[in-house]
Amino acid sequence: MSWFRTYLPRPQAKLRLVCFPHAGGAASAYREWAALLPEDIELIAVQYPGRQDRFHDSLLTDFTALVDGVAAEIATLQGPTAYFGHSMGATVAFETARRLDALGNGPVRLFASARTAPAVATRLGISFDTEDQVMTYIRSLGGAGVELLEDPDLRELALPMLQADFRLMESYRYQPGTRLSCPITVLAGSGDHTFGAADAGHWEQHTTAGIVTETLPGGHFYTEEVPGLVTDLIARTFTTEGAHP
């Protein structure tokens, strides 16, 4: 099954924005964004295996296998792309960008949201011994998923996805290499205790094209709290750069 979900197809778009969900998240996290973006940007959301309409696909716990699958499908897209990754998704987007950039088919920009730069993160994954520990951590982050996880039946369905994604991130080991040739926009929520503006500068060592840092109102899931501000920022980025590539 395809890795991509396109909620509002725009075949004549000048740019395709590939969006990578957070740990435990799914493509639908970006559904609302599709209509908020201008007509010349088409949003493509990545659907990780084992969730929503890919529920019967095996969950991945190997980071390289995840990047292999996503990169192979992005390579088939026509025209310029940009990537947006939130939390765990920022790391997946970065490694996918590195893979394709080396082949001359990388993104024109990476938006890295709410995630420590891979080169300086000493521990990107998180492991828990009990369900209560998982729930304590998730509640500390906030977001729409917290309310869903309070329901025992939904929690039973969602916890395997979360635990698989935590193991997936535990399997990730940053390997120094060639820096990205595209610029990086680093985003943080003003009330996010896991990642702030002071952490954003570390992403500069991952690109030869410089970084821009942005802080938006909200916590770790500011992307859900102020989606319109995020999509406006994305659109403004490409307008400021003189239309789309």
C-alpha positions as CSV (number, residue, x, y, z in Angstrom):
1,M,0.0,0.0,0.0
2,S,1.1,3.5,-0.8
3,W,2.9,5.5,1.9
4,F,1.2,8.7,0.9
5,R,-2.2,10.3,1.6
6,T,-3.3,13.3,-0.5
7,Y,-6.4,14.8,1.0
8,L,-6.8,17.6,-1.5
9,P,-5.2,16.7,-4.8
10,R,-3.6,19.6,-6.7
11,P,-2.0,18.0,-9.8
12,Q,-0.9,21.4,-11.1
13,A,0.8,22.5,-7.9
14,K,4.2,24.0,-8.2
15,L,5.4,22.4,-4.9
16,R,4.6,19.3,-3.0
17,L,4.9,19.5,0.8
18,V,5.6,16.0,2.3
19,C,4.5,15.9,5.9
20,F,5.9,13.4,8.4
21,P,3.8,12.6,11.6
22,H,5.0,12.4,15.2
23,A,5.4,9.2,17.2
24,G,2.1,7.4,17.5
25,G,0.7,9.8,14.8
26,A,-0.8,9.2,11.4
27,A,-1.3,11.0,8.1
28,S,-4.6,12.4,9.3
29,A,-2.7,14.8,11.6
30,Y,-2.2,16.9,8.5
31,R,-5.7,16.6,7.0
32,E,-6.8,20.1,8.0
33,W,-3.6,21.7,6.6
34,A,-4.4,20.7,3.0
35,A,-7.1,23.3,2.6
36,L,-5.2,26.0,4.5
37,L,-2.3,26.0,2.1
38,P,-2.4,28.1,-1.1
39,E,-3.5,26.5,-4.4
40,D,0.1,26.0,-5.7
41,I,1.2,23.8,-2.8
42,E,-0.1,20.2,-2.6
43,L,0.1,18.5,0.8
44,I,1.2,14.9,0.9
45,A,1.0,13.2,4.3
46,V,3.1,10.1,5.1
47,Q,1.2,7.2,6.5
48,Y,3.4,5.0,8.6
49,P,2.6,1.2,8.6
50,G,0.3,-0.2,11.3
51,R,-2.2,2.7,11.7
52,Q,-5.5,3.8,10.2
53,D,-5.9,2.4,6.7
54,R,-2.5,0.6,7.1
55,F,-3.6,-1.0,10.4
56,H,-2.9,-4.5,9.0
57,D,0.7,-3.7,7.9
58,S,3.4,-4.6,10.4
59,L,4.6,-1.8,12.7
60,L,8.2,-0.9,12.0
61,T,10.7,-0.7,14.8
62,D,13.8,-0.3,12.5
63,F,14.5,3.3,11.6
64,T,16.4,2.4,8.4
65,A,13.5,0.4,7.1
66,L,11.2,3.3,7.6
67,V,13.4,5.7,5.7
68,D,13.9,3.1,2.9
69,G,10.1,2.9,2.4
70,V,9.4,6.6,2.5
71,A,12.4,7.6,0.3
72,A,11.5,5.1,-2.4
73,E,8.1,6.6,-2.8
74,I,9.1,10.2,-2.6
75,A,11.7,9.5,-5.4
76,T,8.7,8.9,-7.7
77,L,7.2,12.4,-7.2
78,Q,7.5,14.8,-10.1
79,G,8.7,18.4,-9.5
80,P,10.1,20.1,-6.4
81,T,9.3,19.0,-2.9
82,A,9.7,20.4,0.6
83,Y,9.4,18.3,3.8
84,F,7.7,19.1,7.2
85,G,8.4,16.8,10.1
86,H,7.0,17.1,13.6
87,S,8.8,15.7,16.6
88,M,9.8,12.1,15.6
89,G,8.8,13.0,12.1
90,A,11.5,15.7,11.9
91,T,14.1,13.1,12.4
92,V,12.5,10.8,9.8
93,A,12.2,13.8,7.4
94,F,15.8,14.7,7.9
95,E,17.2,11.3,7.2
96,T,14.9,10.9,4.2
97,A,16.2,14.3,2.9
98,R,19.8,13.1,3.4
99,R,19.1,9.9,1.5
100,L,17.6,11.7,-1.5
101,D,19.8,14.7,-1.4
102,A,22.8,12.4,-2.0
103,L,21.0,11.2,-5.1
104,G,20.3,14.7,-6.4
105,N,16.6,14.5,-5.6
106,G,16.4,16.1,-2.2
107,P,13.9,18.7,-0.9
108,V,14.1,22.4,-1.6
109,R,13.6,23.0,2.2
110,L,13.2,21.0,5.4
111,F,10.9,22.2,8.1
112,A,12.1,20.6,11.4
113,S,9.5,21.0,14.1
114,A,9.8,20.4,17.9
115,R,12.8,18.1,17.6
116,T,16.4,18.3,18.8
117,A,19.0,18.2,16.0
118,P,20.2,14.6,15.4
119,A,23.8,15.4,15.8
120,V,23.5,16.7,19.4
121,A,20.7,14.6,20.7
122,T,22.2,12.1,23.2
123,R,19.0,10.0,23.4
124,L,16.3,10.5,20.7
125,G,14.2,7.4,21.7
126,I,12.2,6.9,24.9
127,S,11.4,3.6,26.6
128,F,8.9,2.8,29.3
129,D,8.4,-0.2,31.6
130,T,4.6,0.3,32.2
131,E,1.5,1.7,30.6
132,D,1.2,4.3,33.3
133,Q,4.7,5.6,32.4
134,V,3.6,6.0,28.8
135,M,0.5,7.8,29.8
136,T,2.4,10.2,32.1
137,Y,4.7,11.1,29.3
138,I,2.0,11.6,26.7
139,R,-0.1,13.8,29.1
140,S,3.0,16.0,29.7
141,L,3.1,16.7,25.9
142,G,-0.6,17.5,25.5
143,G,-2.2,17.4,22.1
144,A,-5.4,15.9,20.8
145,G,-4.2,12.3,21.3
146,V,-4.2,12.6,25.1
147,E,-8.0,12.7,25.3
148,L,-8.3,9.7,22.9
149,L,-5.8,7.7,25.0
150,E,-7.9,8.2,28.1
151,D,-10.5,5.9,26.6
152,P,-9.4,2.3,27.5
153,D,-10.5,0.8,24.2
154,L,-8.7,3.4,22.1
155,R,-5.7,3.1,24.3
156,E,-5.5,-0.6,23.7
157,L,-5.3,0.1,19.9
158,A,-3.0,3.1,20.1
159,L,-0.4,1.9,22.6
160,P,1.3,-0.7,20.3
161,M,1.8,2.1,17.8
162,L,3.4,4.4,20.4
163,Q,5.6,1.7,21.8
164,A,6.7,0.6,18.3
165,D,7.6,4.2,17.4
166,F,9.5,4.6,20.7
167,R,11.5,1.5,19.9
168,L,12.0,2.8,16.3
169,M,13.6,5.9,17.7
170,E,15.7,3.9,20.1
171,S,17.1,2.1,17.0
172,Y,18.2,5.4,15.4
173,R,21.9,6.3,15.5
174,Y,23.0,9.5,13.9
175,Q,25.9,9.0,11.5
176,P,27.9,12.1,10.5
177,G,28.0,12.7,6.8
178,T,27.4,15.3,4.1
179,R,25.2,18.1,5.1
180,L,21.9,19.0,3.3
181,S,22.1,21.4,0.4
182,C,18.7,22.9,1.2
183,P,17.9,25.4,4.0
184,I,16.2,24.3,7.2
185,T,13.4,26.1,9.0
186,V,13.4,25.1,12.6
187,L,10.1,25.6,14.5
188,A,9.2,25.4,18.2
189,G,6.2,26.0,20.3
190,S,6.6,28.8,22.8
191,G,5.4,26.6,25.7
192,D,7.1,23.3,24.7
193,H,9.2,22.0,27.5
194,T,10.9,19.4,25.3
195,F,12.3,21.8,22.7
196,G,12.7,25.6,22.5
197,A,14.2,28.4,20.5
198,A,17.5,27.9,22.4
199,D,17.8,24.4,21.0
200,A,17.0,25.4,17.4
201,G,20.5,26.7,16.4
202,H,22.0,23.2,16.6
203,W,20.3,22.3,13.3
204,E,22.7,24.7,11.5
205,Q,25.3,22.0,11.4
206,H,23.1,19.8,9.3
207,T,22.9,22.1,6.2
208,T,25.2,24.2,4.0
209,A,22.3,26.6,3.2
210,G,21.6,28.1,6.6
211,I,18.6,27.9,9.0
212,V,15.7,30.1,10.0
213,T,14.2,29.7,13.4
214,E,10.5,30.4,14.2
215,T,8.6,30.2,17.5
216,L,4.8,29.9,17.4
217,P,2.3,30.1,20.3
218,G,1.5,26.8,22.0
219,G,3.0,23.7,23.5
220,H,4.6,20.6,21.9
221,F,1.6,20.2,19.7
222,Y,1.4,23.8,18.6
223,T,0.8,22.3,15.2
224,E,-2.7,21.4,16.3
225,E,-3.4,24.5,18.3
226,V,-2.5,27.1,15.6
227,P,-2.5,25.1,12.3
228,G,-3.3,28.3,10.3
229,L,-0.2,30.0,11.6
230,V,1.9,27.1,10.6
231,T,0.6,26.9,7.0
232,D,0.8,30.7,6.7
233,L,4.4,30.5,7.7
234,I,5.1,27.8,5.1
235,A,3.3,29.7,2.4
236,R,5.1,32.9,3.3
237,T,8.5,31.2,3.3
238,F,8.1,30.3,-0.4
239,T,6.5,33.6,-1.3
240,T,9.4,35.5,0.3
241,E,11.9,33.3,-1.6
242,G,10.4,34.5,-4.9
243,A,7.7,32.0,-5.8
244,H,8.1,28.3,-5.8
245,P,11.0,26.5,-7.4
